[in-house]
Amino acid sequence: MQSVEIYTSPFCGFCVAAKRLLKKKGVKLSEIDVAVDPSKRQEMMARAHGGHTVPQIFVGDIHVGGCDELYALERAGKLDALLEG
């Protein structure tokens, strides 16, 4: 299974929803809280090509996007294949 990194912040409903879906699929994810360390927000924006909202989700080296994009992959039946790599 691919490694998954998710940039989050506290009290973010979209972050909670994205993590819920990934955990339901048995994904062990690495969570990076951008509120704790402002340099991580800059890192996130650089990796996400300017994306400044949370969550920003990366599966392996692939930038998935946010919660909406993650759920779109799930609805299209493409998320499992991406996670398997």
Rosetta constraint file for C-alpha pairs under 8 A:
AtomPair CA 1 CA 27 HARMONIC 7.78 0.50
AtomPair CA 1 CA 83 HARMONIC 5.76 0.50
AtomPair CA 1 CA 84 HARMONIC 4.63 0.50
AtomPair CA 1 CA 85 HARMONIC 6.48 0.50
AtomPair CA 2 CA 59 HARMONIC 6.21 0.50
AtomPair CA 2 CA 60 HARMONIC 5.44 0.50
AtomPair CA 2 CA 82 HARMONIC 7.82 0.50
AtomPair CA 2 CA 83 HARMONIC 5.31 0.50
AtomPair CA 2 CA 84 HARMONIC 5.92 0.50
AtomPair CA 2 CA 85 HARMONIC 5.81 0.50
AtomPair CA 3 CA 28 HARMONIC 7.43 0.50
AtomPair CA 3 CA 29 HARMONIC 6.78 0.50
AtomPair CA 3 CA 30 HARMONIC 7.90 0.50
AtomPair CA 3 CA 59 HARMONIC 5.92 0.50
AtomPair CA 3 CA 60 HARMONIC 5.16 0.50
AtomPair CA 3 CA 83 HARMONIC 7.98 0.50
AtomPair CA 4 CA 27 HARMONIC 7.49 0.50
AtomPair CA 4 CA 28 HARMONIC 7.11 0.50
AtomPair CA 4 CA 29 HARMONIC 4.91 0.50
AtomPair CA 4 CA 30 HARMONIC 6.15 0.50
AtomPair CA 4 CA 57 HARMONIC 7.24 0.50
AtomPair CA 4 CA 58 HARMONIC 5.64 0.50
AtomPair CA 4 CA 59 HARMONIC 4.58 0.50
AtomPair CA 4 CA 60 HARMONIC 6.07 0.50
AtomPair CA 5 CA 29 HARMONIC 5.74 0.50
AtomPair CA 5 CA 30 HARMONIC 4.70 0.50
AtomPair CA 5 CA 31 HARMONIC 5.92 0.50
AtomPair CA 5 CA 32 HARMONIC 7.35 0.50
AtomPair CA 5 CA 57 HARMONIC 5.90 0.50
AtomPair CA 5 CA 58 HARMONIC 5.16 0.50
AtomPair CA 5 CA 59 HARMONIC 6.62 0.50
AtomPair CA 5 CA 60 HARMONIC 7.91 0.50
AtomPair CA 6 CA 29 HARMONIC 7.12 0.50
AtomPair CA 6 CA 30 HARMONIC 6.27 0.50
AtomPair CA 6 CA 31 HARMONIC 5.00 0.50
AtomPair CA 6 CA 32 HARMONIC 6.13 0.50
AtomPair CA 6 CA 55 HARMONIC 6.31 0.50
AtomPair CA 6 CA 56 HARMONIC 5.70 0.50
AtomPair CA 6 CA 57 HARMONIC 4.53 0.50
AtomPair CA 6 CA 58 HARMONIC 6.35 0.50
AtomPair CA 7 CA 31 HARMONIC 5.94 0.50
AtomPair CA 7 CA 32 HARMONIC 4.68 0.50
AtomPair CA 7 CA 33 HARMONIC 5.91 0.50
AtomPair CA 7 CA 34 HARMONIC 6.51 0.50
AtomPair CA 7 CA 44 HARMONIC 6.93 0.50
AtomPair CA 7 CA 54 HARMONIC 6.22 0.50
AtomPair CA 7 CA 55 HARMONIC 5.25 0.50
AtomPair CA 7 CA 56 HARMONIC 5.19 0.50
AtomPair CA 7 CA 57 HARMONIC 6.53 0.50
AtomPair CA 8 CA 12 HARMONIC 7.33 0.50
AtomPair CA 8 CA 15 HARMONIC 5.89 0.50
AtomPair CA 8 CA 31 HARMONIC 6.83 0.50
AtomPair CA 8 CA 32 HARMONIC 6.00 0.50
AtomPair CA 8 CA 33 HARMONIC 4.90 0.50
AtomPair CA 8 CA 34 HARMONIC 6.09 0.50
AtomPair CA 8 CA 35 HARMONIC 7.96 0.50
AtomPair CA 8 CA 54 HARMONIC 5.34 0.50
AtomPair CA 8 CA 55 HARMONIC 4.98 0.50
AtomPair CA 8 CA 56 HARMONIC 7.25 0.50
AtomPair CA 9 CA 15 HARMONIC 7.45 0.50
AtomPair CA 9 CA 33 HARMONIC 5.18 0.50
AtomPair CA 9 CA 34 HARMONIC 5.72 0.50
AtomPair CA 9 CA 35 HARMONIC 5.57 0.50
AtomPair CA 9 CA 54 HARMONIC 6.78 0.50
AtomPair CA 9 CA 55 HARMONIC 7.67 0.50
AtomPair CA 10 CA 33 HARMONIC 7.53 0.50
AtomPair CA 10 CA 35 HARMONIC 7.30 0.50
AtomPair CA 12 CA 16 HARMONIC 6.46 0.50
AtomPair CA 12 CA 54 HARMONIC 7.61 0.50
AtomPair CA 13 CA 17 HARMONIC 6.24 0.50
AtomPair CA 14 CA 18 HARMONIC 6.13 0.50
AtomPair CA 14 CA 54 HARMONIC 7.58 0.50
AtomPair CA 14 CA 55 HARMONIC 6.74 0.50
AtomPair CA 14 CA 67 HARMONIC 5.81 0.50
AtomPair CA 15 CA 19 HARMONIC 6.11 0.50
AtomPair CA 15 CA 54 HARMONIC 6.72 0.50
AtomPair CA 15 CA 55 HARMONIC 5.23 0.50
AtomPair CA 15 CA 67 HARMONIC 6.96 0.50
AtomPair CA 16 CA 20 HARMONIC 6.04 0.50
AtomPair CA 17 CA 21 HARMONIC 6.39 0.50
AtomPair CA 17 CA 67 HARMONIC 7.16 0.50
AtomPair CA 18 CA 22 HARMONIC 6.33 0.50
AtomPair CA 18 CA 55 HARMONIC 7.70 0.50
AtomPair CA 18 CA 67 HARMONIC 5.31 0.50
AtomPair CA 18 CA 70 HARMONIC 7.10 0.50
AtomPair CA 18 CA 71 HARMONIC 7.81 0.50
AtomPair CA 19 CA 23 HARMONIC 5.95 0.50
AtomPair CA 20 CA 24 HARMONIC 6.03 0.50
AtomPair CA 21 CA 25 HARMONIC 6.44 0.50
AtomPair CA 22 CA 26 HARMONIC 6.56 0.50
AtomPair CA 22 CA 27 HARMONIC 5.37 0.50
AtomPair CA 22 CA 28 HARMONIC 7.94 0.50
AtomPair CA 22 CA 29 HARMONIC 7.81 0.50
AtomPair CA 23 CA 27 HARMONIC 5.22 0.50
AtomPair CA 23 CA 28 HARMONIC 7.00 0.50
AtomPair CA 23 CA 29 HARMONIC 7.99 0.50
AtomPair CA 32 CA 40 HARMONIC 7.48 0.50
AtomPair CA 33 CA 37 HARMONIC 7.11 0.50
AtomPair CA 33 CA 40 HARMONIC 7.64 0.50
AtomPair CA 34 CA 38 HARMONIC 5.85 0.50
AtomPair CA 34 CA 39 HARMONIC 7.67 0.50
AtomPair CA 34 CA 40 HARMONIC 5.31 0.50
AtomPair CA 34 CA 41 HARMONIC 5.05 0.50
AtomPair CA 35 CA 41 HARMONIC 7.78 0.50
AtomPair CA 37 CA 41 HARMONIC 7.34 0.50
AtomPair CA 38 CA 42 HARMONIC 6.88 0.50
AtomPair CA 39 CA 43 HARMONIC 6.28 0.50
AtomPair CA 40 CA 44 HARMONIC 5.99 0.50
AtomPair CA 41 CA 45 HARMONIC 6.16 0.50
AtomPair CA 41 CA 52 HARMONIC 7.61 0.50
AtomPair CA 42 CA 46 HARMONIC 6.23 0.50
AtomPair CA 43 CA 47 HARMONIC 6.22 0.50
AtomPair CA 44 CA 48 HARMONIC 5.88 0.50
AtomPair CA 44 CA 51 HARMONIC 7.51 0.50
AtomPair CA 44 CA 52 HARMONIC 7.49 0.50
AtomPair CA 44 CA 56 HARMONIC 7.29 0.50
AtomPair CA 45 CA 49 HARMONIC 5.95 0.50
AtomPair CA 45 CA 50 HARMONIC 4.65 0.50
AtomPair CA 45 CA 51 HARMONIC 5.16 0.50
AtomPair CA 45 CA 52 HARMONIC 5.54 0.50
AtomPair CA 46 CA 50 HARMONIC 5.96 0.50
AtomPair CA 46 CA 51 HARMONIC 7.89 0.50
AtomPair CA 47 CA 63 HARMONIC 7.85 0.50
AtomPair CA 48 CA 52 HARMONIC 7.87 0.50
AtomPair CA 48 CA 56 HARMONIC 7.07 0.50
AtomPair CA 48 CA 63 HARMONIC 6.57 0.50
AtomPair CA 48 CA 65 HARMONIC 7.43 0.50
AtomPair CA 51 CA 56 HARMONIC 7.46 0.50
AtomPair CA 53 CA 66 HARMONIC 7.91 0.50
AtomPair CA 54 CA 66 HARMONIC 6.72 0.50
AtomPair CA 55 CA 65 HARMONIC 7.71 0.50
AtomPair CA 55 CA 66 HARMONIC 5.18 0.50
AtomPair CA 55 CA 67 HARMONIC 6.44 0.50
AtomPair CA 56 CA 63 HARMONIC 7.73 0.50
AtomPair CA 56 CA 64 HARMONIC 7.47 0.50
AtomPair CA 56 CA 65 HARMONIC 5.29 0.50
AtomPair CA 56 CA 66 HARMONIC 4.89 0.50
AtomPair CA 56 CA 67 HARMONIC 7.74 0.50
AtomPair CA 57 CA 63 HARMONIC 6.14 0.50
AtomPair CA 57 CA 64 HARMONIC 5.45 0.50
AtomPair CA 57 CA 65 HARMONIC 5.46 0.50
AtomPair CA 57 CA 66 HARMONIC 5.95 0.50
AtomPair CA 57 CA 67 HARMONIC 7.89 0.50
AtomPair CA 57 CA 70 HARMONIC 7.93 0.50
AtomPair CA 58 CA 62 HARMONIC 5.48 0.50
AtomPair CA 58 CA 63 HARMONIC 4.54 0.50
AtomPair CA 58 CA 64 HARMONIC 5.57 0.50
AtomPair CA 58 CA 65 HARMONIC 7.38 0.50
AtomPair CA 59 CA 63 HARMONIC 6.55 0.50
AtomPair CA 59 CA 64 HARMONIC 6.80 0.50
AtomPair CA 59 CA 82 HARMONIC 7.38 0.50
AtomPair CA 59 CA 83 HARMONIC 6.71 0.50
AtomPair CA 64 CA 69 HARMONIC 6.49 0.50
AtomPair CA 64 CA 70 HARMONIC 6.48 0.50
AtomPair CA 65 CA 69 HARMONIC 5.72 0.50
AtomPair CA 65 CA 70 HARMONIC 7.02 0.50
AtomPair CA 66 CA 70 HARMONIC 6.28 0.50
AtomPair CA 67 CA 71 HARMONIC 6.23 0.50
AtomPair CA 68 CA 72 HARMONIC 6.10 0.50
AtomPair CA 69 CA 73 HARMONIC 6.25 0.50
AtomPair CA 70 CA 74 HARMONIC 6.46 0.50
AtomPair CA 70 CA 79 HARMONIC 7.47 0.50
AtomPair CA 71 CA 75 HARMONIC 6.15 0.50
AtomPair CA 72 CA 76 HARMONIC 6.11 0.50
AtomPair CA 73 CA 77 HARMONIC 6.22 0.50
AtomPair CA 73 CA 78 HARMONIC 5.12 0.50
AtomPair CA 73 CA 79 HARMONIC 5.03 0.50
AtomPair CA 74 CA 78 HARMONIC 5.94 0.50
AtomPair CA 74 CA 79 HARMONIC 4.93 0.50
AtomPair CA 74 CA 80 HARMONIC 7.51 0.50
AtomPair CA 78 CA 82 HARMONIC 6.38 0.50
AtomPair CA 79 CA 83 HARMONIC 6.13 0.50
AtomPair CA 80 CA 84 HARMONIC 6.14 0.50
AtomPair CA 81 CA 85 HARMONIC 6.19 0.50
